[in-house]
Amino acid sequence: MKSVITCDMEGVIETMNNDAEKIFGYKKEELIGKKRVSLFSPGEIVLQNVEGWLNTAVKEGEYVGETYFINKKGEKLNAKIRITPTFANGKQNPQTGYCGVTELIEKEVEVPIHFSTKLIKMLAITRMPFTSASLLPIFVIGAYFAGAGDGLFSIPLFLLTIFGILIAHLGVNVLNDYFDGKDGTDEANAEYFQQVSGGSRAIELGLISLKGTQKLGIILTMIALIIAGAILFNVNELNRNGVMITALAGLFLGYFYTARPLRLVARRGLGEIAIFLAFGPLLTVGTGFAIFEGDFLATNAENTNHFMNCLLLGIPLGLLTTNILLINEFPDMKSDATTGKNHLVVTFGKKASRWIYLFFLLLAVSGSYYMYQEIGNPTLLIPTIFCLLFGLFIFKHILKHYELRSLQWANWKTIALQACYSIMLCICLMGWIDGLFG
């Protein structure tokens, strides 16, 4: 028997022959247009080997090798595979997918898993690369205080805050995956964009069990709370209540973003508001409370209104992060709707949601411009103009590609917009631009 399966560039199954049904134990109607070919392979093999196999197939015309698959019953299938690129419109046109031919063999196949793959596995489970959305605003506040004068903030508490927010964000990511897995949202999603939407896919790939995800999320959250306790013990007594309130509010919003009974993401806009607050004003103000050496709420002439400035810095940062969430909701819309995840894209549809993206972008630019005026640092106009121009460039792509897989370019660029804007804020707040021209 020879299993022949074709898929598109994202791995979504397009066709399969009768032998594929017999070998893997799935009916065609279970898989075609609904699942990806990664379903058949153990998650660690997918992480370590599949990209290399596909690159070889494209470069040399085919990849031939040995591996093992898992059938519907969970049984191991030792196999020889041949992968070739496919061109639905002729080889003179761009590649449209891959064809995999599988033959069962008697030989026992083992695929050694490298240590580096195990590290990548943990990055995938926790979605660590996305922590830039929470870490960069902390650096922005650190840059603000560093540029405002000497001795305004505690460096040890600054470092502890970075570590605490990192662990808290990882914990929230894992718990969000747990609740999405429990609700069946990620399992039903075949249209996600790899690495940017549809969750971590760790449970679906078998990298971790649903119960293991819950356990890891709880452990990470407990570690974050211990770090928060250490911060509270060492923070300026005048700022202790502010640290406690912002930290608990952030954890509350992060946890109940997908957790029942609130499940904010299902409440038509409350999820987006939660992300704006958690990754914007709450984060920047909370960092201020944690690291400022004096009374953070004081507004006397000697101690300018740092609280309001940190709040203003958080507004554009939170809005840009909300747009990361919004654009990542586009490919997930169909599966999210089936499981009651009624966010803004499900509520208004992809076409109308393009203008919501633009609205959030313009709000971020307006907030950035107002912040530049209030703080009185002329160089802050640079990241504000950058945000407007680069954001409109991304929006132009969204206008045309909102229903296509080529929208993925905008997903990545929206992440880059928030990151670049944050880094530019840090440079300007530190006074390095003034140093170059002064």
Secondary structure, 3 states (H helix, E strand, C coil): CCEEEEEECCCEEEEECHHHHHHHCCCHHHHCCCCEHHHHCCHHHHHHHHHHHHHHHHHHCCEEEEEEEECCCCCEEEEEEEEEEECCCCCCCCCCEEEEEEEECCCCCCCCCCHHHHHHHHHHHHCHHHHHHHHHHHHHHHHHHHHHCCCCECHHHHHHHHHHHHHHHHHHHHHHHHHHHHHCCCCCCCCCCCCCCCCCCHHHHCCCCHHHHHHHHHHHHHHHHHHHHHHHHHCCHHHHHHHHHHHHHHHHHHHCCCCCCCCHHHCCCHHHHHHHHHHCHHHHHHHHHHHECCCCCCCCCCCCCHHHHHHHHHHHHHHHHHHHHHHHHHHHHHHHHHCCCCCHHHHHHHHHHHHHHHHHHHHHHHHHHHHHHHHCCHHHHHHHHHHHHHHHHHHHHHHHHCCCHHHHHHHHHHHHHHHHHHHHHHHHHCCHHHHHHC
